[in-house]
Amino acid sequence: YLLLDVLKQSQPSYSKAGGFLTEDSRNFEQNLKWKRKYCDFSDSEDNENDKLEILGESSSTIDNDNNNEGGFLSGYAEDGGRICRDCEKSFSSSYLLTYFKHPVCDDCKNTKDVHLLITRTDAKQEFLLKDMDFDKRKPRLRFISRKNPHNARWGDMRLYLRSQVEKRAAEIWGSIEAMQEAKERRDANRTTLKHKRFEKKLKQLRQQVRSDLYAKPLKSHEHEYGEEICDTGNTFYKLCKTCSHKFEYEKL
């Protein structure tokens, strides 16, 4: 049986012969079509890195994995498994490793509250990030898509690993402390602007109330009489053209 196994391993693989694709190749082509449809693939040397990201790898990950430390690959145990960053135990696969390339086993993920997910909207508000920091800046942050719980007809939510988002914010702002200071300044400016708007509306309301209470003095009416009309004998009168006031008088 040992000789038969060696003979099978020495034979060429015909899994891709005649145009047939393996399951991994088929998934790669589907993901590549999706990536080209919804992402900006530029004709540059970054294309190869984008393809590696589709397969769940990146150039930085490959470079780090190729560094030998202690006689075996960095981040891997001697038995070929990955080493958990938290408990330093060997594991073969995990949720965070599959979707976020974060070397943490499922036991540490379920027992610790540090590996939390955050939506794209909350991440932008909390860490003062922009869309380009998620999509354009290399390496692109990994995410998983989930249906919006508020309304299924809305777009899918993008959930990111909070620790990776925090690391990206530290790279952009220099440190988390600098980001917090910028956030406090923005909050202070926003509060000042709201206070100014409130004072402006209050001032307008006071002016409106005062104008309603203030009675404008009425302008005295000046009669404009028409032609003189003789009533009887020596009695004459005139009528105002605007208010029809009758002015009577006698002539001697």
Buried (B, 14 or more C-beta within 10 A) or exposed (E): EEEEEEEEEEEEEEEEEEEEEEEEEEEBEEBBEEBEEEEEEEEEEEEEBBBBBBEBBBBEBEEEBEEEEEEEBEBBBEEEBBBBBBBEEBBEEBBBBEBBBBBBBBBBBEEEEEBEBBBBEBBBEBBBBEEEBBEEBEBBBBBBEEEEEEEEEEEEBBBBBBBBBBBBBBEBBEEEEEBBEEBEEEEEEEEEEEEEEEEEEEEEEEEEEEEEEEEEEEEEEEEEEEEEEEEEEEEBEBBBEEEEEEEEEEEE
